[in-house]
Amino acid sequence: MNKYIQRLLIFIIGIPLIILLVIFLPRYGHLALNIVVVVFSALGAVELGNMLKEKKLQISTAESAVAGALTPALMTALTGFHMNFLIIPAFLVTAIIYFLVSSIFLPSVQAENYINRITAGIAVLAYPGFFLAWICAMGNWNGILILVFLLVPLLGDSTAWAAGMLFGKNNRGIIKVSPNKSIAGFIGSIFASVLVTTAAVYLFPGLFVSRKLPVLVSGIILGLIPGICAILGDLCESAIKRSSGVKDSGGIIPGRGGVLDSVDSVALAAPSFYLIWTLLFTTT
């Protein structure tokens, strides 16, 4: 099947599934959505661990999966089941200590590779799970607000692809780590992101009460900065793949590649959207 058709089918199927998870299954701090986030974080960390092995940064598949799932799982416990906030730093410190100490005693780890294993451990602990955990932090938000966030990187990514195909022929290659990306695609992505949030502040005024700035200005900022972060997330993941010499992070998603290929934009957009909405908006 043509990869473009595959991308379209995933989009057509994926958006209704996201709406189902976010709008119709809100119990326990959107537990259903958070479980998906935890699973994707674990799979993404495994893919990152496999790419790190290409650079002689050794870490097992099980270690990658557990480390990747850790932060979003802890955030889910915090928002959905009201656990003590201290569980997050406590478990993260424990995980870091594990990678520091276990590397000393593993017979397969030579002294000269000690720092490589620690680097790999901290990397899979941070990416993508630490960033995707900010979605789990939205567990107490209204489902519409979470859906607006998800549409920012998802529609931005789709618009970037379409704009690049239509108008990007002569303006590609600006970013060397991802030479197929175009200026037209970047502009299209940011435009779509800003359009989503500016429309949302007027369609759902009860969810987007601006604290100090005019609501239109706050809406533009809410789409602009996460939209830029989504683009940077895509570029960062492209740089990781290029550095490790692979075309896709994996092959689990037809037409898209791996999990990281699908969540890279969402990952970097999540913390910026959360923080900007918290700073600029309140609800009635």
N, C-alpha and C positions, 0 to 999 in steps of 0.2 A: 504494500500500500504506500502511496506517495506520502512523504513525511509531512507535507503541508496539510493533506487531508487528515492525517493522524493528529496533528496539532489542533485542527479545527474540531475534530471529534472529542478530543480531551477537553477542550474549552466548553463545548456544548454540554458534555456530561458533567464536567467538573463544577461549573457554576451552580447548577441545581443542587448538587451534593453539598456544596459549601453553604448554600442557603438553608438546606435541610438541617445541617449540623448547627448552624449559628442561630437561626430563628426558631426552629421547632424543637430543639433539644437543649434548652438553657439550664437544665437542672445541675445542681452542685457546681456552680461557677463555670458553666459550659463545659462540663466534664467530657462529653463526647468529642467536641472539637479539640480539647486539650490532649486527649488520648491520641488523636491523629497527629498532633504536634509532637508529642513524645516519640511516637513511632518514627515519624519523618526525621526527627533529630537524631535518633539512634542510627537509622539507615544512612543519613547524610554523614554522620561521623565515621561510619564504617567505610564509606566511599572515600572520605578524606584520608583515613588511615591507610587505605590501599594506595592512594596517590603518594602519601608520605613515604611508603616503602620504596617507591621508585627513587627516592632521594636518600635511601639508606637510614630512614628514620623508622625504626622497628617498633610496632605495637600490634598486639593480637586483635583479631576481629571481635572477640568477646569484650576486651578492654575498651575498644573503640565504641561499641554499642552501649555499654553501661555508662561510660563517661559522657557520651553524647546525649543520652536520655536523662541524665541526672538533674540538670538545672531545670528543664521544663517540668519534670516530674515533681520536684520540690516546690516549684511555683504553683503547680496544680494543687498540691496538698495545702498550700498556704491559702489560696483563693477559694478553693472548693470545700475545704474541710476545716478551715480556720486554725491551722496548725500555727505554732509559735514561729515568728519570723526568723528566729535564730537557727532554725533547722537548715536554712540555706547556707549561711557562712560555715556552719559546723560541718556539713557534708562536703562542701567544696574544699575546705581545708583538709578534711580527711582524704579526699580524692588526690589532692596534690601531694600530701604526705605519702600516700600509697605509691605514686609514681617515683617520688624521691627515694623511698626506702626499698621498694621491691627491686629496683634496678641494681641495687647493691648485691642482692642475693641470687638473682637469676643467673644460672650458669651460662646461659647463651649470650649474656650481655658482657662484652669485654669492656675494660676500663675506658678505652678510647671512644667507645660508643655510648657511654653513660649519659652524656649530655644530649645525644641524639634521641634517646628514648624519653628523657624528661621533656624535651621539646615536643615530641610527638604526643605525649600524654596531655600536656597542657593545651596543645592545639586542638585535639579532638574534644577536650573538655569545654573549650570556648566556642568552637565553630562546628556546626551551626547552632548547637543547643542553647548557648548562653543568649544568643540574639533572638531565637524563636521563643524563648521563655517569656519574652515580653508580651507575646500573644496570650500566653497563659495568665499573665498579670492582668489582662483585660477581662478576666473571668467574671468580675462583678459588674461589668459594663452592660448596657442595653445591647441586644443582639444587632440592632440596626447600626449602631456605632461600630461594632466589630466588623460588620459586613462592609461598611464604608471604608474602614482601614484596608481590608483585604482587596477591595476593588482598586485601591490606589496603585499598588505594584502590579496586580494582575492585568488590569486594563492598560496600565502604562507599558507593560512588557508587550502585550499584544499590539498596541498602537505603534510602539517602536518598530516591531517587526513589519507591520503593514506599511508604515511610512518609509522605512528603509527599502522595502521592496519597490515602492512606487517612486520615491524621490531621492533615494540615496546612492544612485549609481555613481555619481561624480563627486561624492563627498565622503567616501569611505577612507579607512586607513589612518585616521587621525590618531587613534589610540593603538599603539603597536601591539599590546598584549591581546587585542581583539580587533584585528584589521577589518573584519566584515561589518563592524558597527559603523554607523554613519551619523553625521550631524543631523540629518533629517530624522533619523530614528530617535536621537536624543531629544530633539525638539518635540516630536510627536508624543514621546513618553511623558515629558513634563507637562505638556498641554493636557493630556488625558488625566493625569494625576490631579492637576489643579481644577479641571472641570468637574471631577468627581466630588471633591470637597466643597467647592463653591456651590455646586448644585445642592449638596447635602445640607449646608447650613441654612438654606432657604426652604427646602422640602421638609426638614425636621427641626424647626426652630427651638423646640423644647429640649433637644439634645445638644444644641450648639448655641449656648448663651455666652456671648463673648464677654470676658471680664472687663477689659479696658478699651481695646481697640475696636474700631468699626467691624461689624460682623463680616463684611466682605473681605477686609484686609486679613482678619484672622483665618478666614476660610482659604484664602490664597496661600498664606504661610503654611497652613496645615497640609496642603497638597504639594506645595513647592519643595519644601525641605525633605519630607519623606520620599517625594518623587525623585529628587536628586540622589538621595541615599539608595533608592532602589536601583538606579543606574550604576552607582558605584559598587553595589553588591554584585551585580552582574559582571562588571569589569574585574572585580577582585577574584571572583571564582574563575573567570577566564584566565587570569594571571596564574592562579594555582594550577590549572590544567596545563597551560603552556609550559610552566616550570617543570611539571612532572612528566611531560611528553605524552599526554593522553588527549583524545579528541572530546570525549564525554566523560563525566565523572562516573558513569555506570550505564546500564542498559535496561533498568527496571521499568521505565516509562516510555512506551512507544512514541516515537516522533519527538521526544524531549531529551532522551538520554537517561541520566541518573536523577536521583532525588535532589542532589545539590544543584543540578541544572535547572530545577523547577522552583527551589526555595531560596536561591541566592538573593534575588531582589527582595523577597518578603522578609528575609532575615535582617538585612540592614535597615529596612524601612520601619520595622516594628518598634524598636526603642525610640526612634525619633518621633514617630506618630504618637506614641504613648506620652512622651514627655511634653511635646508641643500641645496636645489636647489638654493635658493636666494644667499647663501653665496659662493657656489662653482661654479655655472654655470652662463652663460649669453647666449643670442641667437644672431645669426648673422643677 
